[in-house]
């Protein structure tokens, strides 16, 4: 039961739901969310329509297939490795090595 606001988004298919979930669970989205979303209690962020609209979701079926497969396995209760999810999303979004390095440093500044 939500205590405050609950945001929902309709998607056309299960595959679309899995790719959105995969992107949202990737390291690459963390810097964007921190910069664009409103802070909520407890250090959480509000992912409203304005924020979600700016998150790139890969559309090409072939490029997103690996990420969808990983998301399906995770939703079936299987352990997945963050690096594998990140690699699949980075490939689907065509992120360069340099961009990945910068985003990872922004997402996890404590590791630098």
N, C-alpha and C positions, 0 to 999 in steps of 0.2 A: 504494500500500500504506500503510494507516494505521500510524503509529508507536505510537500509544497507543489510546485508545478511539474507536470509530467509532459514532456514533449514527445510527439509521435510523428513519424514520417511514413507515408505510404510509398511503396516501391512496386514496380510492375511484376517482379518475379522473385523467386527464392535466390536465384543467382545474383540479382541486384542487391538483395538484402545481405548476402554473404560478402560481396565486394565492398559495400559500404562499411560493414562491420570490420572487415580486414583493414581498410584504410584507417578507420578510427582507432584501431588497435596498433597501428604502426608507429614507429618512432618518428617518422617524418611529419606527422600531423601535430606533434606536441608543440613545437615553436609557434606555429600558426595559431593554435588554440590559445596559448598563453598571451599572444599579442593582441588577439581580436575579441576574445570572449570576456564576459563580465565574471568577476570572481563571486563565488557563492561561499556559503559557510563551510568551514572545515577544509579549505584549500581546494575545493572542487571548482569547476568552471561550468558556466551556463552555455550549452551548445544550442542556441536558438537558431531560428531560420536564417538570420543575417550571417551568423558564423558558418553554419552548414553550407550556405550558398557558395562560400569561397573555397571550400575544400574540394580539391580536384578528385573526381571519381573516374577511373579509367573506363572508357566506353568500348574499346576494341576487344571483342570476345577472345581472340587468341592471346592477346597480351595480358588479360586478367585471369585466364584459366587457372594458372598455378595458385594465385592468391585465393581464388574461390575454393579450390581444392583444400588448401590449408585451413580456411575458415570452416568449411564443412567438417573437417576432422576435429577441429577444436570444439565445434558445437555438438559433436557426437561424444564429447568427453575425453578426447585424446589430448595428451600433452603435445604442445608444439613449441618449437624453438623460436624465440623472438627474432633472431638473426635470419631465419628462413622466411618468416613472414615479412620482415623488412626488405629482404632481397627481392621477394616476389612483388611487393608493392613498388619498390624502386624500379624494377624492370618494367612493370606495367605503366608507370608514370614517366619512364625514360629519364630517370634522374642520373646525372653524371656522377662519377666517383667524387669529384670535388664538391658537388652539391650535397651528396650523402655525408661527406665528412663535416661540412659546415652545419648541416641540420642536426647531425648526431651531437656535435659539440654544443649546440644551442639547447637541445633536448635534455642533455645530461652534463651540465657545466661542472658538476661535482667530480666528474671523472677526469677532468682536464687538469 
